[in-house]
Structure formats: structure tokens, C-alpha cells
């Protein structure tokens, strides 16, 4: 588990735009090995990503995408195309 925490910490320190898919993939890979502890960490990381997001005065979203947005973009659907 310390390897997981160290890896995420290093990514967050050296790259402020860590892709949500990368974090989700690492959490899913390690979930098989560590079980419910990783589920908690995964939830914490998702909550942390959402806190980093902001909306400017023009309504554009800044910051990292949520897990859901990342999955939508991966599947080829633009999340805010109706606005």
C-alpha cells in the first residue's frame, strides 16, 4: 500500500494534471491485492479531484476531469456539448 501512496504522491507533486484514468487504473489494479483499503483510497482520490475543479466567470471548467467525465471522453462523448 505504501507503494501506491508514494506513486500517487509523486505524480501529484511532479504533474498537477494527472489524468483521472491513470489514478483509476492504478486503484483498480491494486484493489485485487489490497482490497477494501484501496477502495477507501480510491474514494478519497475521487473526492480530492472534485475539490480541485473550479468554474470561472464564463462557466468554463478548469482543473482535472472527474472520473465520470474521463470515462465519457474515453467513450467519445463530449460532456458539455449541449451548453
N, C-alpha and C positions, 0 to 999 in steps of 0.2 A: 504494500500500500504506500509506503514512503516513496517508492519509485514513481508511482502515479502522481502523488502530490508534488514531488520535485519536478517532474516533467511538465505538468501544467503550470507550475510557478515559473519555470524558466521560460516557457512560451509567453506567459503574460508579462514578464519583465522585459523580454527582448523584442516582442512583437505585440503591439497594442491591438492589432487587428487579427487575432486568432480566429480562424473560421470555426463556426459552431459545429460544422460537420466533423472537424478534427477532434474536438472535445468529446462529442457524442460517440465517435468511433472508439476512442481510447476508453471511455467509460464502459461501452458495451463489451469491448474485448476483455477488459479486466473484471467485468461483472461475473463472468464464469469462474474466475479464480477466487474472487474475494466476496462475492455475494452481496448481502444487504448493506454493507458498509459503503460499497461503491454506489449503490442506489441512492443512498443519502448524499454522497458527494456529488453525484450527477444532478440531483435536485438542487443542491446548493449552487452549483455552477450555472444551471439554467436561471435561477433566481438572480444571480450575480450579473449574468449577461443582460437580463431585462432591466436591471437597475442602471446599467451603463448607457442605455438608449435614451436619447433626448429628441424632442421635436422642436425645430426652430420656428420663428415667427411666420414663415411662409408655409409651414406644415410639412416640410421635408424631414424625414427621419435620419438622424445621424447615429453613428455608433455601430455596434455589432448587430447582425441579424439574430432574431430569435431562432430557436431550433425549428419551429414550425415554418418560419419564413425560409430558412435554409432548405428545408425539405420541399417547399413549394417551388423554389427557384431550381432545385435539382430536377424536379419533375417537369420543368419547362413552363410553369405558370408564373406570371409576374404578379406579386401580391397586391400592388397598389395601382393596377392599370385602370380601375374604374373611377379613380379620383381625379 
